[in-house]
Amino acid sequence: MQNLRGLAWLLPTTSLIFVGYVVFAFLGALSFGLPIWLILLPSLPALGLTAIALVVALLDVTKRPKEEISEESRIVWVLVLIIFPVVGLLPYWLVVMRHPSAAA
């Protein structure tokens, strides 16, 4: 569990990198008329980082002790992370990983 908390920085970083990529990709496409493959190619590192952060968040929510998060909250967070992976990482980090007693 301590190893996962050491990777907590990955969740907000991933969200910011993904949002930054999307903004710059649209600006580049609109400004320079870039082809779609050239816009999607740089997204591979952002998608890889998002996948790693999602695994960290899912492992954290499943391994977190019952004193810190209730079973109902755990199920809700797993569903949020699976259905909205990029959007769910930042709220999970803010609510659960930074303030574990408030999540229960």
Chimera marker file (.cmm) of the C-alpha trace (Angstrom):
<marker_set name="trace">
<marker id="1" x="0.000" y="0.000" z="0.000" r="1" g="1" b="0" radius="0.5"/>
<marker id="2" x="2.888" y="2.359" z="0.753" r="1" g="1" b="0" radius="0.5"/>
<marker id="3" x="4.282" y="1.835" z="-2.763" r="1" g="1" b="0" radius="0.5"/>
<marker id="4" x="0.981" y="2.962" z="-4.285" r="1" g="1" b="0" radius="0.5"/>
<marker id="5" x="0.925" y="6.108" z="-2.164" r="1" g="1" b="0" radius="0.5"/>
<marker id="6" x="4.378" y="6.894" z="-3.521" r="1" g="1" b="0" radius="0.5"/>
<marker id="7" x="2.816" y="6.999" z="-6.989" r="1" g="1" b="0" radius="0.5"/>
<marker id="8" x="-0.005" y="9.338" z="-5.967" r="1" g="1" b="0" radius="0.5"/>
<marker id="9" x="1.599" y="12.212" z="-7.902" r="1" g="1" b="0" radius="0.5"/>
<marker id="10" x="0.870" y="10.303" z="-11.103" r="1" g="1" b="0" radius="0.5"/>
<marker id="11" x="-2.906" y="10.858" z="-10.972" r="1" g="1" b="0" radius="0.5"/>
<marker id="12" x="-3.066" y="14.676" z="-11.156" r="1" g="1" b="0" radius="0.5"/>
<marker id="13" x="-0.068" y="14.748" z="-13.495" r="1" g="1" b="0" radius="0.5"/>
<marker id="14" x="-1.817" y="12.420" z="-15.914" r="1" g="1" b="0" radius="0.5"/>
<marker id="15" x="-4.966" y="14.519" z="-15.916" r="1" g="1" b="0" radius="0.5"/>
<marker id="16" x="-3.023" y="17.714" z="-16.608" r="1" g="1" b="0" radius="0.5"/>
<marker id="17" x="-0.918" y="16.124" z="-19.360" r="1" g="1" b="0" radius="0.5"/>
<marker id="18" x="-3.989" y="14.680" z="-21.068" r="1" g="1" b="0" radius="0.5"/>
<marker id="19" x="-5.904" y="17.973" z="-20.948" r="1" g="1" b="0" radius="0.5"/>
<marker id="20" x="-2.838" y="19.855" z="-22.183" r="1" g="1" b="0" radius="0.5"/>
<marker id="21" x="-2.408" y="17.414" z="-25.037" r="1" g="1" b="0" radius="0.5"/>
<marker id="22" x="-6.040" y="17.720" z="-26.108" r="1" g="1" b="0" radius="0.5"/>
<marker id="23" x="-5.897" y="21.529" z="-26.051" r="1" g="1" b="0" radius="0.5"/>
<marker id="24" x="-2.650" y="21.734" z="-28.018" r="1" g="1" b="0" radius="0.5"/>
<marker id="25" x="-3.778" y="19.053" z="-30.473" r="1" g="1" b="0" radius="0.5"/>
<marker id="26" x="-6.932" y="20.982" z="-31.326" r="1" g="1" b="0" radius="0.5"/>
<marker id="27" x="-5.027" y="24.258" z="-31.567" r="1" g="1" b="0" radius="0.5"/>
<marker id="28" x="-2.442" y="22.640" z="-33.826" r="1" g="1" b="0" radius="0.5"/>
<marker id="29" x="-5.099" y="21.065" z="-36.006" r="1" g="1" b="0" radius="0.5"/>
<marker id="30" x="-7.018" y="24.317" z="-36.340" r="1" g="1" b="0" radius="0.5"/>
<marker id="31" x="-4.002" y="26.576" z="-36.773" r="1" g="1" b="0" radius="0.5"/>
<marker id="32" x="-1.782" y="24.508" z="-39.023" r="1" g="1" b="0" radius="0.5"/>
<marker id="33" x="-4.199" y="22.090" z="-40.700" r="1" g="1" b="0" radius="0.5"/>
<marker id="34" x="-2.229" y="19.053" z="-39.543" r="1" g="1" b="0" radius="0.5"/>
<marker id="35" x="-3.342" y="15.571" z="-40.674" r="1" g="1" b="0" radius="0.5"/>
<marker id="36" x="-5.097" y="13.393" z="-38.085" r="1" g="1" b="0" radius="0.5"/>
<marker id="37" x="-2.276" y="10.812" z="-37.867" r="1" g="1" b="0" radius="0.5"/>
<marker id="38" x="0.170" y="13.548" z="-36.956" r="1" g="1" b="0" radius="0.5"/>
<marker id="39" x="-2.150" y="14.696" z="-34.185" r="1" g="1" b="0" radius="0.5"/>
<marker id="40" x="-2.745" y="11.180" z="-32.830" r="1" g="1" b="0" radius="0.5"/>
<marker id="41" x="0.894" y="10.029" z="-32.902" r="1" g="1" b="0" radius="0.5"/>
<marker id="42" x="2.040" y="12.173" z="-29.950" r="1" g="1" b="0" radius="0.5"/>
<marker id="43" x="-0.952" y="10.940" z="-27.927" r="1" g="1" b="0" radius="0.5"/>
<marker id="44" x="0.625" y="7.528" z="-27.354" r="1" g="1" b="0" radius="0.5"/>
<marker id="45" x="2.728" y="8.612" z="-24.341" r="1" g="1" b="0" radius="0.5"/>
<marker id="46" x="-0.275" y="10.440" z="-22.847" r="1" g="1" b="0" radius="0.5"/>
<marker id="47" x="-2.456" y="7.351" z="-23.300" r="1" g="1" b="0" radius="0.5"/>
<marker id="48" x="0.234" y="5.119" z="-21.793" r="1" g="1" b="0" radius="0.5"/>
<marker id="49" x="0.604" y="7.407" z="-18.784" r="1" g="1" b="0" radius="0.5"/>
<marker id="50" x="-3.175" y="7.448" z="-18.355" r="1" g="1" b="0" radius="0.5"/>
<marker id="51" x="-3.286" y="3.636" z="-18.403" r="1" g="1" b="0" radius="0.5"/>
<marker id="52" x="-0.568" y="3.420" z="-15.740" r="1" g="1" b="0" radius="0.5"/>
<marker id="53" x="-2.335" y="5.996" z="-13.555" r="1" g="1" b="0" radius="0.5"/>
<marker id="54" x="-5.620" y="4.122" z="-13.944" r="1" g="1" b="0" radius="0.5"/>
<marker id="55" x="-3.981" y="0.886" z="-12.781" r="1" g="1" b="0" radius="0.5"/>
<marker id="56" x="-2.474" y="2.717" z="-9.779" r="1" g="1" b="0" radius="0.5"/>
<marker id="57" x="-5.862" y="4.223" z="-8.862" r="1" g="1" b="0" radius="0.5"/>
<marker id="58" x="-7.727" y="0.915" z="-9.245" r="1" g="1" b="0" radius="0.5"/>
<marker id="59" x="-5.137" y="-0.939" z="-7.162" r="1" g="1" b="0" radius="0.5"/>
<marker id="60" x="-5.298" y="1.782" z="-4.530" r="1" g="1" b="0" radius="0.5"/>
<marker id="61" x="-9.085" y="1.742" z="-4.271" r="1" g="1" b="0" radius="0.5"/>
<marker id="62" x="-9.216" y="-2.056" z="-4.025" r="1" g="1" b="0" radius="0.5"/>
<marker id="63" x="-6.377" y="-2.364" z="-1.469" r="1" g="1" b="0" radius="0.5"/>
<marker id="64" x="-7.332" y="0.593" z="0.739" r="1" g="1" b="0" radius="0.5"/>
<marker id="65" x="-8.377" y="-0.526" z="4.275" r="1" g="1" b="0" radius="0.5"/>
<marker id="66" x="-12.053" y="-0.542" z="5.256" r="1" g="1" b="0" radius="0.5"/>
<marker id="67" x="-11.338" y="2.060" z="7.942" r="1" g="1" b="0" radius="0.5"/>
<marker id="68" x="-10.427" y="4.582" z="5.235" r="1" g="1" b="0" radius="0.5"/>
<marker id="69" x="-13.131" y="3.860" z="2.646" r="1" g="1" b="0" radius="0.5"/>
<marker id="70" x="-16.488" y="2.118" z="2.966" r="1" g="1" b="0" radius="0.5"/>
<marker id="71" x="-17.567" y="-0.694" z="0.649" r="1" g="1" b="0" radius="0.5"/>
<marker id="72" x="-20.229" y="1.505" z="-0.969" r="1" g="1" b="0" radius="0.5"/>
<marker id="73" x="-17.691" y="4.251" z="-1.674" r="1" g="1" b="0" radius="0.5"/>
<marker id="74" x="-15.228" y="1.687" z="-2.991" r="1" g="1" b="0" radius="0.5"/>
<marker id="75" x="-17.767" y="0.369" z="-5.520" r="1" g="1" b="0" radius="0.5"/>
<marker id="76" x="-18.684" y="3.888" z="-6.619" r="1" g="1" b="0" radius="0.5"/>
<marker id="77" x="-15.020" y="4.862" z="-7.110" r="1" g="1" b="0" radius="0.5"/>
<marker id="78" x="-14.259" y="1.693" z="-9.074" r="1" g="1" b="0" radius="0.5"/>
<marker id="79" x="-17.212" y="2.429" z="-11.374" r="1" g="1" b="0" radius="0.5"/>
<marker id="80" x="-16.196" y="6.084" z="-11.769" r="1" g="1" b="0" radius="0.5"/>
<marker id="81" x="-12.617" y="5.118" z="-12.603" r="1" g="1" b="0" radius="0.5"/>
<marker id="82" x="-13.688" y="2.484" z="-15.118" r="1" g="1" b="0" radius="0.5"/>
<marker id="83" x="-16.391" y="4.544" z="-16.846" r="1" g="1" b="0" radius="0.5"/>
<marker id="84" x="-14.584" y="7.915" z="-16.787" r="1" g="1" b="0" radius="0.5"/>
<marker id="85" x="-10.883" y="7.060" z="-16.580" r="1" g="1" b="0" radius="0.5"/>
<marker id="86" x="-9.342" y="10.452" z="-17.377" r="1" g="1" b="0" radius="0.5"/>
<marker id="87" x="-11.981" y="12.563" z="-15.640" r="1" g="1" b="0" radius="0.5"/>
<marker id="88" x="-12.162" y="10.288" z="-12.589" r="1" g="1" b="0" radius="0.5"/>
<marker id="89" x="-8.454" y="10.319" z="-11.757" r="1" g="1" b="0" radius="0.5"/>
<marker id="90" x="-8.285" y="13.885" z="-10.463" r="1" g="1" b="0" radius="0.5"/>
<marker id="91" x="-11.357" y="13.700" z="-8.172" r="1" g="1" b="0" radius="0.5"/>
<marker id="92" x="-10.174" y="10.333" z="-6.836" r="1" g="1" b="0" radius="0.5"/>
<marker id="93" x="-6.804" y="11.840" z="-6.007" r="1" g="1" b="0" radius="0.5"/>
<marker id="94" x="-8.374" y="14.921" z="-4.397" r="1" g="1" b="0" radius="0.5"/>
<marker id="95" x="-11.002" y="13.093" z="-2.332" r="1" g="1" b="0" radius="0.5"/>
<marker id="96" x="-9.559" y="9.683" z="-1.479" r="1" g="1" b="0" radius="0.5"/>
<marker id="97" x="-5.787" y="9.682" z="-1.811" r="1" g="1" b="0" radius="0.5"/>
<marker id="98" x="-5.153" y="13.082" z="-0.233" r="1" g="1" b="0" radius="0.5"/>
<marker id="99" x="-7.854" y="12.904" z="2.450" r="1" g="1" b="0" radius="0.5"/>
<marker id="100" x="-8.586" y="9.226" z="3.138" r="1" g="1" b="0" radius="0.5"/>
<marker id="101" x="-10.771" y="9.803" z="6.202" r="1" g="1" b="0" radius="0.5"/>
<marker id="102" x="-13.188" y="12.018" z="4.225" r="1" g="1" b="0" radius="0.5"/>
<marker id="103" x="-13.866" y="9.275" z="1.658" r="1" g="1" b="0" radius="0.5"/>
<marker id="104" x="-15.514" y="6.816" z="4.053" r="1" g="1" b="0" radius="0.5"/>
<link id1="1" id2="2" r="1" g="1" b="0" radius="0.2"/>
<link id1="2" id2="3" r="1" g="1" b="0" radius="0.2"/>
<link id1="3" id2="4" r="1" g="1" b="0" radius="0.2"/>
<link id1="4" id2="5" r="1" g="1" b="0" radius="0.2"/>
<link id1="5" id2="6" r="1" g="1" b="0" radius="0.2"/>
<link id1="6" id2="7" r="1" g="1" b="0" radius="0.2"/>
<link id1="7" id2="8" r="1" g="1" b="0" radius="0.2"/>
<link id1="8" id2="9" r="1" g="1" b="0" radius="0.2"/>
<link id1="9" id2="10" r="1" g="1" b="0" radius="0.2"/>
<link id1="10" id2="11" r="1" g="1" b="0" radius="0.2"/>
<link id1="11" id2="12" r="1" g="1" b="0" radius="0.2"/>
<link id1="12" id2="13" r="1" g="1" b="0" radius="0.2"/>
<link id1="13" id2="14" r="1" g="1" b="0" radius="0.2"/>
<link id1="14" id2="15" r="1" g="1" b="0" radius="0.2"/>
<link id1="15" id2="16" r="1" g="1" b="0" radius="0.2"/>
<link id1="16" id2="17" r="1" g="1" b="0" radius="0.2"/>
<link id1="17" id2="18" r="1" g="1" b="0" radius="0.2"/>
<link id1="18" id2="19" r="1" g="1" b="0" radius="0.2"/>
<link id1="19" id2="20" r="1" g="1" b="0" radius="0.2"/>
<link id1="20" id2="21" r="1" g="1" b="0" radius="0.2"/>
<link id1="21" id2="22" r="1" g="1" b="0" radius="0.2"/>
<link id1="22" id2="23" r="1" g="1" b="0" radius="0.2"/>
<link id1="23" id2="24" r="1" g="1" b="0" radius="0.2"/>
<link id1="24" id2="25" r="1" g="1" b="0" radius="0.2"/>
<link id1="25" id2="26" r="1" g="1" b="0" radius="0.2"/>
<link id1="26" id2="27" r="1" g="1" b="0" radius="0.2"/>
<link id1="27" id2="28" r="1" g="1" b="0" radius="0.2"/>
<link id1="28" id2="29" r="1" g="1" b="0" radius="0.2"/>
<link id1="29" id2="30" r="1" g="1" b="0" radius="0.2"/>
<link id1="30" id2="31" r="1" g="1" b="0" radius="0.2"/>
<link id1="31" id2="32" r="1" g="1" b="0" radius="0.2"/>
<link id1="32" id2="33" r="1" g="1" b="0" radius="0.2"/>
<link id1="33" id2="34" r="1" g="1" b="0" radius="0.2"/>
<link id1="34" id2="35" r="1" g="1" b="0" radius="0.2"/>
<link id1="35" id2="36" r="1" g="1" b="0" radius="0.2"/>
<link id1="36" id2="37" r="1" g="1" b="0" radius="0.2"/>
<link id1="37" id2="38" r="1" g="1" b="0" radius="0.2"/>
<link id1="38" id2="39" r="1" g="1" b="0" radius="0.2"/>
<link id1="39" id2="40" r="1" g="1" b="0" radius="0.2"/>
<link id1="40" id2="41" r="1" g="1" b="0" radius="0.2"/>
<link id1="41" id2="42" r="1" g="1" b="0" radius="0.2"/>
<link id1="42" id2="43" r="1" g="1" b="0" radius="0.2"/>
<link id1="43" id2="44" r="1" g="1" b="0" radius="0.2"/>
<link id1="44" id2="45" r="1" g="1" b="0" radius="0.2"/>
<link id1="45" id2="46" r="1" g="1" b="0" radius="0.2"/>
<link id1="46" id2="47" r="1" g="1" b="0" radius="0.2"/>
<link id1="47" id2="48" r="1" g="1" b="0" radius="0.2"/>
<link id1="48" id2="49" r="1" g="1" b="0" radius="0.2"/>
<link id1="49" id2="50" r="1" g="1" b="0" radius="0.2"/>
<link id1="50" id2="51" r="1" g="1" b="0" radius="0.2"/>
<link id1="51" id2="52" r="1" g="1" b="0" radius="0.2"/>
<link id1="52" id2="53" r="1" g="1" b="0" radius="0.2"/>
<link id1="53" id2="54" r="1" g="1" b="0" radius="0.2"/>
<link id1="54" id2="55" r="1" g="1" b="0" radius="0.2"/>
<link id1="55" id2="56" r="1" g="1" b="0" radius="0.2"/>
<link id1="56" id2="57" r="1" g="1" b="0" radius="0.2"/>
<link id1="57" id2="58" r="1" g="1" b="0" radius="0.2"/>
<link id1="58" id2="59" r="1" g="1" b="0" radius="0.2"/>
<link id1="59" id2="60" r="1" g="1" b="0" radius="0.2"/>
<link id1="60" id2="61" r="1" g="1" b="0" radius="0.2"/>
<link id1="61" id2="62" r="1" g="1" b="0" radius="0.2"/>
<link id1="62" id2="63" r="1" g="1" b="0" radius="0.2"/>
<link id1="63" id2="64" r="1" g="1" b="0" radius="0.2"/>
<link id1="64" id2="65" r="1" g="1" b="0" radius="0.2"/>
<link id1="65" id2="66" r="1" g="1" b="0" radius="0.2"/>
<link id1="66" id2="67" r="1" g="1" b="0" radius="0.2"/>
<link id1="67" id2="68" r="1" g="1" b="0" radius="0.2"/>
<link id1="68" id2="69" r="1" g="1" b="0" radius="0.2"/>
<link id1="69" id2="70" r="1" g="1" b="0" radius="0.2"/>
<link id1="70" id2="71" r="1" g="1" b="0" radius="0.2"/>
<link id1="71" id2="72" r="1" g="1" b="0" radius="0.2"/>
<link id1="72" id2="73" r="1" g="1" b="0" radius="0.2"/>
<link id1="73" id2="74" r="1" g="1" b="0" radius="0.2"/>
<link id1="74" id2="75" r="1" g="1" b="0" radius="0.2"/>
<link id1="75" id2="76" r="1" g="1" b="0" radius="0.2"/>
<link id1="76" id2="77" r="1" g="1" b="0" radius="0.2"/>
<link id1="77" id2="78" r="1" g="1" b="0" radius="0.2"/>
<link id1="78" id2="79" r="1" g="1" b="0" radius="0.2"/>
<link id1="79" id2="80" r="1" g="1" b="0" radius="0.2"/>
<link id1="80" id2="81" r="1" g="1" b="0" radius="0.2"/>
<link id1="81" id2="82" r="1" g="1" b="0" radius="0.2"/>
<link id1="82" id2="83" r="1" g="1" b="0" radius="0.2"/>
<link id1="83" id2="84" r="1" g="1" b="0" radius="0.2"/>
<link id1="84" id2="85" r="1" g="1" b="0" radius="0.2"/>
<link id1="85" id2="86" r="1" g="1" b="0" radius="0.2"/>
<link id1="86" id2="87" r="1" g="1" b="0" radius="0.2"/>
<link id1="87" id2="88" r="1" g="1" b="0" radius="0.2"/>
<link id1="88" id2="89" r="1" g="1" b="0" radius="0.2"/>
<link id1="89" id2="90" r="1" g="1" b="0" radius="0.2"/>
<link id1="90" id2="91" r="1" g="1" b="0" radius="0.2"/>
<link id1="91" id2="92" r="1" g="1" b="0" radius="0.2"/>
<link id1="92" id2="93" r="1" g="1" b="0" radius="0.2"/>
<link id1="93" id2="94" r="1" g="1" b="0" radius="0.2"/>
<link id1="94" id2="95" r="1" g="1" b="0" radius="0.2"/>
<link id1="95" id2="96" r="1" g="1" b="0" radius="0.2"/>
<link id1="96" id2="97" r="1" g="1" b="0" radius="0.2"/>
<link id1="97" id2="98" r="1" g="1" b="0" radius="0.2"/>
<link id1="98" id2="99" r="1" g="1" b="0" radius="0.2"/>
<link id1="99" id2="100" r="1" g="1" b="0" radius="0.2"/>
<link id1="100" id2="101" r="1" g="1" b="0" radius="0.2"/>
<link id1="101" id2="102" r="1" g="1" b="0" radius="0.2"/>
<link id1="102" id2="103" r="1" g="1" b="0" radius="0.2"/>
<link id1="103" id2="104" r="1" g="1" b="0" radius="0.2"/>
</marker_set>
